[in-house]
Amino acid sequence: MCNTAYDVQIQAVCPNSSSAFSPVQTFTTQTCNAGCAIPSSMTAISGTSTLALNWTNTNASSYYIRYKNRMNPTGRQVHQQAIP
């Protein structure tokens, strides 16, 4: 959940015993955006069968990459790949 405070502790578990829990550490998740910004400054470096893409991070939880073959005469076959 966005902008939520949590307390976290860790305990070691061994074959015959367990430790005490560590001291509490607190963290807060990032604030959610009302909407996602469009990724910008995209660059593409291609090899014979590979492609490396870079873009400005928008702090999105994931991205979709959409691509198609420009030689496709109908121009309608579009592939979409989720990037976690």
C-alpha positions as CSV (number, residue, x, y, z in Angstrom):
1,M,0.0,0.0,0.0
2,C,1.2,3.5,-0.8
3,N,2.4,5.8,2.0
4,T,2.0,3.2,4.7
5,A,4.2,2.8,7.8
6,Y,5.3,-0.7,8.7
7,D,7.3,-2.2,11.6
8,V,9.5,-5.1,10.7
9,Q,11.6,-7.6,12.8
10,I,13.7,-10.6,11.9
11,Q,14.1,-13.9,13.9
12,A,16.8,-16.5,13.2
13,V,15.4,-20.1,13.2
14,C,17.9,-22.9,13.8
15,P,17.3,-26.7,13.8
16,N,16.9,-26.8,17.6
17,S,16.1,-23.3,18.7
18,S,15.1,-19.8,17.6
19,S,16.7,-16.4,18.4
20,A,14.8,-13.5,19.9
21,F,13.4,-11.0,17.3
22,S,15.7,-8.2,16.2
23,P,14.9,-4.6,17.3
24,V,12.0,-3.1,15.4
25,Q,12.8,-1.2,12.2
26,T,10.2,1.1,10.8
27,F,9.8,2.0,7.1
28,T,7.2,3.8,5.1
29,T,6.3,2.9,1.5
30,Q,6.5,5.6,-1.2
31,T,3.6,7.9,-1.9
32,C,1.5,6.8,-4.8
33,N,1.2,8.9,-7.9
34,A,-2.3,10.0,-8.9
35,G,-1.2,8.9,-12.4
36,C,1.8,7.5,-14.1
37,A,4.2,9.8,-16.0
38,I,5.1,8.8,-19.5
39,P,8.6,7.3,-19.6
40,S,11.0,9.6,-21.4
41,S,14.6,9.7,-22.8
42,M,14.2,6.2,-24.3
43,T,17.3,4.8,-26.1
44,A,17.5,1.5,-27.9
45,I,20.6,-0.5,-28.6
46,S,20.1,-3.5,-30.9
47,G,22.1,-6.5,-31.8
48,T,21.3,-9.2,-34.3
49,S,18.7,-10.8,-32.0
50,T,18.7,-8.7,-28.9
51,L,17.5,-5.3,-27.8
52,A,18.5,-3.2,-24.8
53,L,16.1,-0.4,-23.8
54,N,16.8,2.4,-21.3
55,W,14.4,5.1,-20.2
56,T,14.0,7.6,-17.4
57,N,12.6,5.9,-14.3
58,T,9.0,7.0,-13.4
59,N,8.8,4.9,-10.2
60,A,6.1,2.8,-11.8
61,S,5.5,-0.7,-10.4
62,S,6.0,-2.2,-13.9
63,Y,6.1,-1.3,-17.6
64,Y,4.7,-2.6,-20.8
65,I,6.9,-2.7,-23.9
66,R,5.0,-2.7,-27.2
67,Y,6.7,-3.4,-30.5
68,K,5.9,-4.5,-34.1
69,N,7.8,-5.3,-37.3
70,R,7.8,-2.2,-39.4
71,M,8.0,-4.3,-42.6
72,N,4.6,-5.8,-41.8
73,P,2.3,-4.5,-44.6
74,T,-0.7,-4.3,-42.4
75,G,1.1,-2.7,-39.5
76,R,-1.3,-4.2,-37.1
77,Q,0.6,-7.0,-35.5
78,V,1.7,-5.5,-32.2
79,H,3.4,-7.5,-29.4
80,Q,3.2,-6.4,-25.8
81,Q,5.6,-7.5,-23.0
82,A,5.2,-6.8,-19.3
83,I,8.3,-5.7,-17.5
84,P,8.1,-6.2,-13.7
